[in-house]
Amino acid sequence: MPKFSFSKFISLFVGIVITIPIFIIFSSFLKVDAGIWSHLKIYVLPELILNTLKLICGVGLGTLLLGVPLAYINSFYDYPGRSFFSFLAILPMSIPAYIMAFVYVALFDITGIWSLAIKDFLGLSFFLPSIRNLYGISLVLSLCFYPYVYLLSKNAFEGQGARALEVSQVMGLSKFNTLLKVILPLSRPWIFSGVLLALMETIADFGAVSIFNYTTFTTAIYRSWFGLFSLDSAQQLAAILISFVFLLMIFERLQEKKKSFATIGRGSVRPSRIKLGWGKSALVILGSGLISLMAFIIPFIMIAKWAFKVMSQDLDARYISFMWNSIEIAFLTVIVLLIFSFFMAYAVRKYPGVIAETIKNLSSLGYAVPGSVLAVGVFIFLSTVENKLTPGQKILTSGLSALIIGLSIRFYSISLAPISNAFLRITDSHFHIMALSSNSQIKNFFKAIAPMIRPGVFTAALMVFVEVMKEMPITLMTRPFGKETLSIRIFEMTSEGEWERAALPSLFLVIISLVPTILLFIQSEKSHGK
Amino acid sequence: MANKILDLKNISLKLENHQILKDVSLELEDGDIACLLGPSGCGKTSLLRIIAGLEERSDGKIILNKKTCQDTGLFLPPQKRKIGMVFQDYALFPHLSVSENITFGLGHLKKNEQIAKLDEMLELVKLGPWKDNYPHKLSGGQQQRVALARALAQSPSILLLDEPFSNLDTELRYQLSEDVRNILKQLKMTAILVTHDQTEAFSFADKIGVMKEGVIQQFSASYDLYHSPQTPFIASFIGEGVIVPGNLVKAYMPSLDHSINGSILVRPDDITHDDDSLLKARIFKKIFRGSHFLYVLDFDNGLRVLSLVQSHHDHNIGDLIGVRIEIDHIVEFTHPT
């Protein structure tokens, strides 16, 4: 007979709470409202689907073209400043897409700074074309999301490619043929995974596309809910969007399987990188410098410049409250997630098995679900419960609970992964020693378990904190009325075209987002050093 | 009569239709050092875990130091059994110093009692100078001694050791197993060691239980295991030797004959080399062992035996050499193998 355990109970509870909003969204397929559906089918869906497919093609191509060459050069060649440039290459991860988007619009829109400057300088009488189109948004999102492709490709090149390179060189293939016939085919699962992750981020994006006025599912969901006050059509759209996401996720899982078959040789031979001559080095530095300039340096400098410009007039008491609200929400989410992740990681570690693994995997689904979809699902879930329990009173949907639950579901896997990994340090024998000692469970927790998982808990807290600070759609759609955070402030300022005033909260967000990016870089350098 | 510390009666364990242990009974007296020896998968570690209370799904009765720990409808959790355990991976806590690891389970004692116990243990395992070090700074042998001290600090009524030396290199392994034995004898501690290494078992334990497929086939002193094994499995598992068809016709003069329905254990030291002997055998294979050669010999009738011969008798493979059969301890199995 399975023994009752508190941690098992908690993880079951978490699994249920996380999956219910997702099921609610899916359930809308079952109760299609004919009126809404025919309206969507004729007026909304064709544009949405076409726009989404175009964007997927654009960003897919863009991230490939940026990520793979950069990864190839930094994996196999050495040039002056290589480690600096490979660090620069991942920094765009710390700029939220909506911030990158408004910087580009501010610079290159018809009335943007850059366009006006060129017009003045050349004395032209016509306007340069606007950047607010498919190509513009594809470029911006590619600049934001290419690090996924870059990191995974680099991983593949350095791990799988190393041996393959030696083998094919011994067999007399040229470098170019080696790349074409050996390295790329071998690394394909990793490269595809990177692209699919970038695409999942793309179709989940809300902030950037709304700044570009590019209509996708996420903006349509927001508009149906808050513009047309139709939660039903929002739910219908969310169901279609999430189907897209799950399709991508299935593709990603398939790549995951292929990875295990594509290993050449054993051991970790690290080939020495080929030194490039001066001419080629200069070319490489120019190329990767240009990418970093566009993807990080220029956006960062512009934000800083504008922020300092408006600081004297904008930085006042309201900012304290934006910041305080952001921190309060992030802090609460961190607490909730740490507690639940602890119990689930403990249950999976202590009672391993198919059921525990399934619940764990199911709970990680939240990260794949776009924020706008989760917001709808959580809201419907809570208002249904509310109507049953306390009709007429909004105890669940009026406060912070919808927001914290939504954010917790979305970022659950981010906090669970490092804590689960930390639990692996505690061996079965450690648990036996604890069981055999006469210590109480609480004493064992404080003396043995807590100190051993502390690094993982710290990482989890940090990652979740940063993600919540940056998050926009869930916060926008489920926050209590009047609760302004830094990301909401950015949304409002950019909606009004007040780019410079949006830069002030952006600067703060980018700086705190740099922290996990830098930690990630240090960690990956460390693991490569071993 | 000595005090009975451990009494196992009919312990059985069945997991997913797989019989791990079958009606195992075992008794240990105060101060006994026993060993469970057997190939992997024989159930020896499961038996240890059942004694400790870490495996709850078994049937049977366990009496530990006059206290019933397990019986039908009764199960005492591990922390109430007063058991010390040492694991293969040591299971030291990496964030605790040597001293803190040793006192880990002593929360119920007063501070000064803890310190007294700690000093006693550090003295016992000779780790005084290292008491403030963290585990990663210690050698494998030192880590193992910390694990031992931590288990003994709880003053257990029995100490269980689960393959405790198998992570160490050979030389250190036998040195440490001897040290641990001396410490246990000094404390008159009852202990059970689980291992698959015979040499370790022989050097460590007073009595050895050889296990196979969930059953203890024989529980006796190592001398008896070697010279009077009770089953063909033990005969072939302990030491070297071959079981040949044959039976006892007359003491000291066994015949090795295929036609007889019975079997006899022939050890390598039972076949001696003598150039004058009329009985000849052909060398099939030879293995150099320093002072001796181990020859694999074939008789004309197809019988194959082993012979340990001093290494100055260096013959070639294929040579016909004279041998003598001198079996001091006849081990005969009447049932056919």
Chai-1 contact restraints between the chains, C-beta under 6 A:
chainA,res_idxA,chainB,res_idxB,connection_type,confidence,min_distance_angstrom,max_distance_angstrom,comment,restraint_id
A,T427,B,D89,contact,1.0,0.0,6.0,A-B,restraint_1
A,T427,B,A91,contact,1.0,0.0,6.0,A-B,restraint_2
A,S429,B,F87,contact,1.0,0.0,6.0,A-B,restraint_3
A,S429,B,D89,contact,1.0,0.0,6.0,A-B,restraint_4
A,S429,B,A91,contact,1.0,0.0,6.0,A-B,restraint_5
A,H430,B,A91,contact,1.0,0.0,6.0,A-B,restraint_6
A,H432,B,L54,contact,1.0,0.0,6.0,A-B,restraint_7
A,I433,B,A91,contact,1.0,0.0,6.0,A-B,restraint_8
A,A435,B,P78,contact,1.0,0.0,6.0,A-B,restraint_9
A,L436,B,P78,contact,1.0,0.0,6.0,A-B,restraint_10
A,L436,B,I83,contact,1.0,0.0,6.0,A-B,restraint_11
A,L436,B,M85,contact,1.0,0.0,6.0,A-B,restraint_12
A,S437,B,G105,contact,1.0,0.0,6.0,A-B,restraint_13
A,S438,B,Q79,contact,1.0,0.0,6.0,A-B,restraint_14
A,S438,B,G105,contact,1.0,0.0,6.0,A-B,restraint_15
A,S438,B,H108,contact,1.0,0.0,6.0,A-B,restraint_16
A,N439,B,G105,contact,1.0,0.0,6.0,A-B,restraint_17
A,N439,B,G107,contact,1.0,0.0,6.0,A-B,restraint_18
A,K443,B,G107,contact,1.0,0.0,6.0,A-B,restraint_19
A,A448,B,F93,contact,1.0,0.0,6.0,A-B,restraint_20
A,P451,B,H95,contact,1.0,0.0,6.0,A-B,restraint_21
